[in-house]
Amino acid sequence: MIKPAAKIMLLVLFSLSLTACTGSEKTAKSPSNSVTGPQKPQTDFARVKFDVDAEGRVQNIRLLESHPSGIFDNEMRMAMQKWRYESGKPTKDLIVNIRFKKESSAVGESF
């Protein structure tokens, strides 16, 4: 059985992959079957600077800010390395804000 923290990390990695493919900011929601009803969603974020090489690959990822600090940093970097931009348009110092949205956990919640 997968632990709740692992489920959240998998969801974050999946949503980062989708965000990279679209080229626009999107938010993925996790399914919720909360026994206690709707709760205020918590938003975590990261602000990153990176370069795009001539082949469209992300290079030189620099974390400018993240909250909570250190929680999603490594997973985010691994997901960003899979991002692809249009070839032939290398760019330096792109800055992107990434939002991680998750529903508050409650007893009885399942995925």
PABA-854403 format. One line per field, with one value per atom (N, C-alpha, C): residue in three letters; atom name; x negated, y negated, z negated. Coordinates in nm, 4 decimals, padded with zeros to 6 digits. Last residue first. Layout:
<atoms>
resn <- [ALA, ...] .
name <- [CA, ...] .
x <- [X, ...] .
y <- [Y, ...] .
z <- [Z, ...] .
</atoms>
This chain:
<atoms>
resn <- [PHE, PHE, PHE, SER, SER, SER, GLU, GLU, GLU, GLY, GLY, GLY, VAL, VAL, VAL, ALA, ALA, ALA, SER, SER, SER, SER, SER, SER, GLU, GLU, GLU, LYS, LYS, LYS, LYS, LYS, LYS, PHE, PHE, PHE, ARG, ARG, ARG, ILE, ILE, ILE, ASN, ASN, ASN, VAL, VAL, VAL, ILE, ILE, ILE, LEU, LEU, LEU, ASP, ASP, ASP, LYS, LYS, LYS, THR, THR, THR, PRO, PRO, PRO, LYS, LYS, LYS, GLY, GLY, GLY, SER, SER, SER, GLU, GLU, GLU, TYR, TYR, TYR, ARG, ARG, ARG, TRP, TRP, TRP, LYS, LYS, LYS, GLN, GLN, GLN, MET, MET, MET, ALA, ALA, ALA, MET, MET, MET, ARG, ARG, ARG, MET, MET, MET, GLU, GLU, GLU, ASN, ASN, ASN, ASP, ASP, ASP, PHE, PHE, PHE, ILE, ILE, ILE, GLY, GLY, GLY, SER, SER, SER, PRO, PRO, PRO, HIS, HIS, HIS, SER, SER, SER, GLU, GLU, GLU, LEU, LEU, LEU, LEU, LEU, LEU, ARG, ARG, ARG, ILE, ILE, ILE, ASN, ASN, ASN, GLN, GLN, GLN, VAL, VAL, VAL, ARG, ARG, ARG, GLY, GLY, GLY, GLU, GLU, GLU, ALA, ALA, ALA, ASP, ASP, ASP, VAL, VAL, VAL, ASP, ASP, ASP, PHE, PHE, PHE, LYS, LYS, LYS, VAL, VAL, VAL, ARG, ARG, ARG, ALA, ALA, ALA, PHE, PHE, PHE, ASP, ASP, ASP, THR, THR, THR, GLN, GLN, GLN, PRO, PRO, PRO, LYS, LYS, LYS, GLN, GLN, GLN, PRO, PRO, PRO, GLY, GLY, GLY, THR, THR, THR, VAL, VAL, VAL, SER, SER, SER, ASN, ASN, ASN, SER, SER, SER, PRO, PRO, PRO, SER, SER, SER, LYS, LYS, LYS, ALA, ALA, ALA, THR, THR, THR, LYS, LYS, LYS, GLU, GLU, GLU, SER, SER, SER, GLY, GLY, GLY, THR, THR, THR, CYS, CYS, CYS, ALA, ALA, ALA, THR, THR, THR, LEU, LEU, LEU, SER, SER, SER, LEU, LEU, LEU, SER, SER, SER, PHE, PHE, PHE, LEU, LEU, LEU, VAL, VAL, VAL, LEU, LEU, LEU, LEU, LEU, LEU, MET, MET, MET, ILE, ILE, ILE, LYS, LYS, LYS, ALA, ALA, ALA, ALA, ALA, ALA, PRO, PRO, PRO, LYS, LYS, LYS, ILE, ILE, ILE, MET, MET, MET] .
name <- [N, CA, C, N, CA, C, N, CA, C, N, CA, C, N, CA, C, N, CA, C, N, CA, C, N, CA, C, N, CA, C, N, CA, C, N, CA, C, N, CA, C, N, CA, C, N, CA, C, N, CA, C, N, CA, C, N, CA, C, N, CA, C, N, CA, C, N, CA, C, N, CA, C, N, CA, C, N, CA, C, N, CA, C, N, CA, C, N, CA, C, N, CA, C, N, CA, C, N, CA, C, N, CA, C, N, CA, C, N, CA, C, N, CA, C, N, CA, C, N, CA, C, N, CA, C, N, CA, C, N, CA, C, N, CA, C, N, CA, C, N, CA, C, N, CA, C, N, CA, C, N, CA, C, N, CA, C, N, CA, C, N, CA, C, N, CA, C, N, CA, C, N, CA, C, N, CA, C, N, CA, C, N, CA, C, N, CA, C, N, CA, C, N, CA, C, N, CA, C, N, CA, C, N, CA, C, N, CA, C, N, CA, C, N, CA, C, N, CA, C, N, CA, C, N, CA, C, N, CA, C, N, CA, C, N, CA, C, N, CA, C, N, CA, C, N, CA, C, N, CA, C, N, CA, C, N, CA, C, N, CA, C, N, CA, C, N, CA, C, N, CA, C, N, CA, C, N, CA, C, N, CA, C, N, CA, C, N, CA, C, N, CA, C, N, CA, C, N, CA, C, N, CA, C, N, CA, C, N, CA, C, N, CA, C, N, CA, C, N, CA, C, N, CA, C, N, CA, C, N, CA, C, N, CA, C, N, CA, C, N, CA, C, N, CA, C, N, CA, C, N, CA, C, N, CA, C, N, CA, C, N, CA, C, N, CA, C, N, CA, C, N, CA, C, N, CA, C, N, CA, C, N, CA, C, N, CA, C] .
x <- [00.7732, 00.7389, 00.7741, 00.9640, 00.8976, 00.8707, 01.0217, 00.9970, 00.9248, 01.0413, 01.1366, 01.1161, 00.9462, 00.9654, 01.0701, 00.7951, 00.8924, 00.9031, 00.5819, 00.6130, 00.7125, 00.6632, 00.6243, 00.6674, 00.5511, 00.6617, 00.6104, 00.3071, 00.3498, 00.4653, 00.1118, 00.2355, 00.2717, -00.1675, -00.1244, 00.0011, -00.2774, -00.1907, -00.1527, -00.5602, -00.4872, -00.4061, -00.6839, -00.6211, -00.5377, -00.9873, -00.8549, -00.8097, -01.2084, -01.1588, -01.0155, -01.4953, -01.3491, -01.3095, -01.7767, -01.7157, -01.5637, -01.7836, -01.8528, -01.7629, -01.7038, -01.6690, -01.7432, -01.6904, -01.7528, -01.7228, -01.5198, -01.4952, -01.5564, -01.5438, -01.5943, -01.5697, -01.2377, -01.3788, -01.4155, -01.0239, -01.0445, -01.1942, -01.0860, -01.0400, -01.0704, -01.0127, -01.0687, -01.0018, -01.0891, -01.0187, -01.0894, -01.2496, -01.1732, -01.0968, -01.3463, -01.4439, -01.3757, -01.1235, -01.1593, -01.2599, -01.1351, -01.0252, -01.0601, -01.3650, -01.3609, -01.2505, -01.2806, -01.3954, -01.3945, -01.0716, -01.0435, -01.1567, -01.2073, -01.1091, -01.0781, -01.3621, -01.4270, -01.3321, -01.1502, -01.2606, -01.3224, -00.9428, -00.9247, -01.0443, -01.0653, -00.9730, -00.9649, -01.2264, -01.2889, -01.1966, -00.9849, -01.1217, -01.1709, -00.6509, -00.7482, -00.8864, -00.8019, -00.7288, -00.6408, -01.0898, -00.9905, -00.9262, -01.2950, -01.2128, -01.1200, -01.4745, -01.4793, -01.4062, -01.6694, -01.5528, -01.5674, -01.7714, -01.8047, -01.6763, -01.8923, -01.7760, -01.8234, -02.0400, -02.0801, -01.9631, -01.7900, -01.9257, -01.9406, -01.5565, -01.5768, -01.7150, -01.5720, -01.5843, -01.6109, -01.5766, -01.4528, -01.4557, -01.8122, -01.7275, -01.5961, -01.9353, -01.8897, -01.8000, -01.8086, -01.9128, -01.8512, -01.6969, -01.6518, -01.7578, -01.7479, -01.7807, -01.7202, -01.5687, -01.6386, -01.6666, -01.4362, -01.4984, -01.5762, -01.1332, -01.2585, -01.3052, -00.9453, -00.9838, -01.1217, -00.6735, -00.8170, -00.8366, -00.4250, -00.4750, -00.6259, -00.1088, -00.2536, -00.3060, 00.1957, 00.1185, -00.0293, 00.4713, 00.3420, 00.2638, 00.8261, 00.7065, 00.5795, 01.0491, 00.9718, 00.8462, 01.2705, 01.1834, 01.1060, 01.5815, 01.4778, 01.3992, 01.6108, 01.6600, 01.5471, 01.5202, 01.5556, 01.6060, 01.4517, 01.5624, 01.6104, 01.3617, 01.3445, 01.4699, 01.2539, 01.3723, 01.3694, 01.1041, 01.1279, 01.2590, 00.8317, 00.9676, 00.9855, 00.6378, 00.6446, 00.7890, 00.5960, 00.6603, 00.6586, 00.3497, 00.4140, 00.4746, 00.3357, 00.3378, 00.4098, 00.1148, 00.2354, 00.2231, -00.0322, -00.0154, 00.1178, -00.1627, -00.0872, -00.0636, -00.2821, -00.3420, -00.2646, -00.2102, -00.1147, -00.1761, -00.4191, -00.3763, -00.2880, -00.4358, -00.5462, -00.5036, -00.2013, -00.2214, -00.3306, -00.2495, -00.1428, -00.1609, -00.4595, -00.4792, -00.3751, -00.3317, -00.4436, -00.4684, -00.1500, -00.0981, -00.2084, -00.3294, -00.2405, -00.1904, -00.4456, -00.5287, -00.4443, -00.2153, -00.2894, -00.3748, -00.1454, -00.0511, -00.1229, -00.3711, -00.3381, -00.2434, -00.3454, -00.4621, -00.4357, -00.1063, -00.1121, -00.2293, -00.1845, -00.0760, -00.0809, -00.3741, -00.4171, -00.3112, -00.2090, -00.3119, -00.3607, -00.0480, 00.0111, -00.0923, -00.2024, -00.1813, -00.1244, -00.0565, -00.1355, -00.0998, -00.0853, 00.0000, -00.0891] .
y <- [-00.7834, -00.8247, -00.7136, -00.8914, -00.7897, -00.8443, -00.9811, -01.0249, -00.9143, -00.9117, -00.8518, -00.8942, -01.2197, -01.0781, -01.0253, -01.4350, -01.4105, -01.2605, -01.6853, -01.5459, -01.5365, -01.9476, -01.9070, -01.7634, -01.9256, -01.9342, -01.8897, -02.1243, -01.9966, -02.0227, -02.2602, -02.2696, -02.1318, -02.4311, -02.2963, -02.3125, -02.6432, -02.6277, -02.4821, -02.8056, -02.6789, -02.6708, -03.0511, -03.0265, -02.9004, -03.0955, -03.0349, -03.0200, -03.2648, -03.2522, -03.2020, -03.2101, -03.2089, -03.1939, -03.2394, -03.3005, -03.3148, -03.2177, -03.2217, -03.2853, -03.0020, -03.1166, -03.1049, -02.8877, -02.8856, -03.0152, -02.7697, -02.8970, -02.8943, -02.5195, -02.6319, -02.7676, -02.3641, -02.3595, -02.4848, -02.4483, -02.4472, -02.4530, -02.2439, -02.3660, -02.3543, -01.9987, -02.0295, -02.1549, -01.8464, -01.9481, -01.9681, -01.6888, -01.6218, -01.7211, -01.8535, -01.8025, -01.7284, -01.8859, -01.9937, -01.9467, -01.6538, -01.6715, -01.7774, -01.7090, -01.5901, -01.6030, -01.9421, -01.9476, -01.8283, -01.8336, -01.9377, -01.9470, -01.6604, -01.6057, -01.7059, -01.8477, -01.7461, -01.6897, -02.0153, -02.0673, -01.9628, -01.9745, -01.9285, -01.9604, -02.0603, -01.9471, -01.8903, -02.2913, -02.1598, -02.0417, -02.4986, -02.4856, -02.3410, -02.4764, -02.4724, -02.4378, -02.7053, -02.6913, -02.5680, -02.8594, -02.7522, -02.7498, -03.0347, -03.0375, -02.9167, -02.9704, -03.1040, -03.1092, -02.7220, -02.7446, -02.8808, -02.6765, -02.7433, -02.7720, -02.4668, -02.4977, -02.5576, -02.4172, -02.5153, -02.5613, -02.3468, -02.3383, -02.4378, -02.1785, -02.2671, -02.2402, -02.1646, -02.1011, -02.2051, -02.2561, -02.2725, -02.2088, -02.2604, -02.1432, -02.1509, -02.4869, -02.4888, -02.3698, -02.5124, -02.5017, -02.4959, -02.7344, -02.6367, -02.6330, -02.7828, -02.8118, -02.7025, -02.9139, -02.8107, -02.8604, -02.9599, -03.0241, -02.9147, -02.9296, -02.8771, -02.9587, -02.9069, -03.0040, -02.9598, -02.7204, -02.7317, -02.8352, -02.6514, -02.7080, -02.6989, -02.5397, -02.5455, -02.5933, -02.5886, -02.6114, -02.6225, -02.4045, -02.4623, -02.4775, -02.4660, -02.4058, -02.4790, -02.4245, -02.5238, -02.4582, -02.1477, -02.2268, -02.3234, -01.9724, -02.0552, -02.1359, -01.6899, -01.7899, -01.8744, -01.4814, -01.6050, -01.7138, -01.2858, -01.2583, -01.3871, -01.3361, -01.3747, -01.3466, -01.2467, -01.1846, -01.2120, -01.3902, -01.4002, -01.3334, -01.3959, -01.3570, -01.3612, -01.6914, -01.5518, -01.5185, -01.9015, -01.8760, -01.7269, -02.1010, -01.9705, -01.9535, -02.3924, -02.3365, -02.2029, -02.5558, -02.4791, -02.4223, -02.7877, -02.7469, -02.6755, -02.6571, -02.7552, -02.6990, -02.4541, -02.5854, -02.6938, -02.1870, -02.2839, -02.4207, -02.0414, -02.0111, -02.1199, -02.1348, -02.1588, -02.1374, -02.0356, -02.1798, -02.2112, -01.7602, -01.8169, -01.9662, -01.7460, -01.6995, -01.7599, -01.8385, -01.9147, -01.8746, -01.6303, -01.7625, -01.8522, -01.4215, -01.4105, -01.5474, -01.5233, -01.4956, -01.4876, -01.5353, -01.6571, -01.6355, -01.2642, -01.3598, -01.4874, -01.1653, -01.1172, -01.2131, -01.3047, -01.3282, -01.2822, -01.1929, -01.3365, -01.3669, -00.9275, -00.9603, -01.1074, -00.9552, -00.9088, -00.9398, -01.0302, -01.1237, -01.0848, -00.7970, -00.9229, -01.0214, -00.4963, -00.5920, -00.7218, -00.2208, -00.3431, -00.4389, 00.1183, 00.0000, -00.1235] .
z <- [00.2119, 00.3483, 00.4428, -00.0740, 00.0065, 00.1446, -00.4091, -00.2717, -00.1967, -00.6718, -00.5797, -00.4352, -00.8024, -00.8308, -00.7339, -00.5575, -00.6639, -00.6842, -00.4207, -00.4499, -00.5637, -00.1984, -00.3331, -00.3569, 00.1374, 00.0439, -00.0925, 00.2985, 00.2420, 00.1480, 00.5512, 00.4741, 00.4244, 00.6232, 00.5885, 00.5044, 00.8779, 00.7612, 00.7450, 00.9905, 00.9913, 00.8632, 01.1963, 01.0667, 01.0794, 01.3667, 01.3649, 01.2205, 01.5726, 01.4356, 01.4423, 01.7708, 01.7628, 01.6166, 01.8368, 01.7181, 01.7245, 02.1919, 02.0625, 01.9578, 02.4621, 02.3776, 02.2460, 02.7996, 02.6672, 02.5917, 03.0162, 02.9482, 02.8081, 03.1242, 03.2012, 03.1387, 03.0117, 03.0531, 03.1306, 02.7461, 02.8902, 02.9228, 02.4542, 02.5195, 02.6683, 02.2188, 02.3500, 02.4049, 01.9029, 01.9816, 02.1141, 01.7533, 01.8590, 01.9462, 01.5607, 01.6570, 01.7717, 01.3982, 01.4914, 01.5961, 01.2419, 01.3368, 01.4410, 01.0910, 01.1771, 01.2816, 00.9552, 01.0470, 01.1434, 00.8014, 00.8985, 01.0012, 00.6345, 00.7276, 00.8383, 00.4870, 00.5705, 00.6750, 00.3656, 00.4465, 00.5395, 00.1940, 00.3310, 00.4205, -00.0563, -00.0480, 00.0937, -00.0767, -00.0747, -00.0547, -00.2264, -00.1790, -00.1870, -00.1169, -00.2248, -00.1698, 00.0924, -00.0332, -00.0239, 00.2383, 00.2316, 00.0940, 00.4723, 00.3514, 00.3545, 00.6726, 00.6143, 00.4810, 00.7964, 00.7114, 00.6449, 01.1184, 00.9926, 00.9164, 01.3669, 01.2829, 01.1509, 01.6150, 01.5143, 01.4262, 01.8680, 01.8136, 01.6991, 02.0663, 01.9514, 01.8924, 02.4242, 02.2923, 02.1846, 02.6828, 02.6067, 02.4687, 02.8166, 02.8402, 02.7622, 02.7165, 02.8562, 02.8908, 02.3712, 02.4736, 02.6142, 02.1325, 02.2314, 02.3410, 01.7800, 01.9188, 02.0061, 01.4914, 01.5677, 01.7089, 01.1703, 01.2865, 01.3584, 00.9779, 01.0319, 01.1520, 00.6985, 00.8019, 00.8488, 00.5728, 00.5978, 00.7076, 00.3182, 00.4427, 00.4518, 00.1936, 00.1818, 00.3169, 00.0427, 00.1643, 00.1299, -00.0699, -00.1032, 00.0272, -00.0740, -00.0154, -00.0580, -00.3394, -00.2654, -00.2078, -00.2810, -00.3669, -00.2796, -00.2670, -00.2048, -00.3068, -00.4982, -00.4040, -00.3496, -00.6509, -00.7206, -00.6270, -00.4756, -00.5660, -00.6304, -00.1403, -00.2793, -00.3606, 00.1032, 00.0449, -00.1042, 00.3815, 00.2381, 00.2009, 00.6116, 00.5758, 00.4250, 00.6556, 00.6183, 00.5829, 00.9364, 00.8079, 00.7809, 01.0876, 01.0797, 00.9416, 01.2764, 01.1431, 01.1468, 01.5029, 01.4744, 01.3347, 01.7150, 01.5762, 01.5582, 02.0239, 01.9461, 01.8073, 02.1564, 02.1693, 02.0976, 02.1526, 02.2049, 02.2267, 02.0387, 02.1751, 02.2341, 01.7778, 01.8703, 02.0147, 01.6660, 01.6752, 01.7765, 01.6693, 01.7511, 01.7698, 01.4846, 01.6214, 01.7136, 01.2539, 01.3101, 01.4552, 01.2125, 01.2484, 01.3036, 01.1501, 01.2652, 01.3082, 00.9163, 01.0333, 01.1596, 00.7526, 00.7846, 00.9090, 00.7364, 00.7932, 00.8358, 00.6045, 00.7384, 00.8085, 00.3608, 00.4461, 00.5888, 00.2681, 00.2950, 00.3871, 00.2346, 00.3275, 00.3659, 00.0345, 00.1663, 00.2711, -00.1771, -00.1304, 00.0090, -00.2146, -00.1673, -00.1135, -00.0809, -00.1894, -00.1333, 00.0814, 00.0944, -00.0179, 00.0000, 00.0000, 00.0000] .
</atoms>
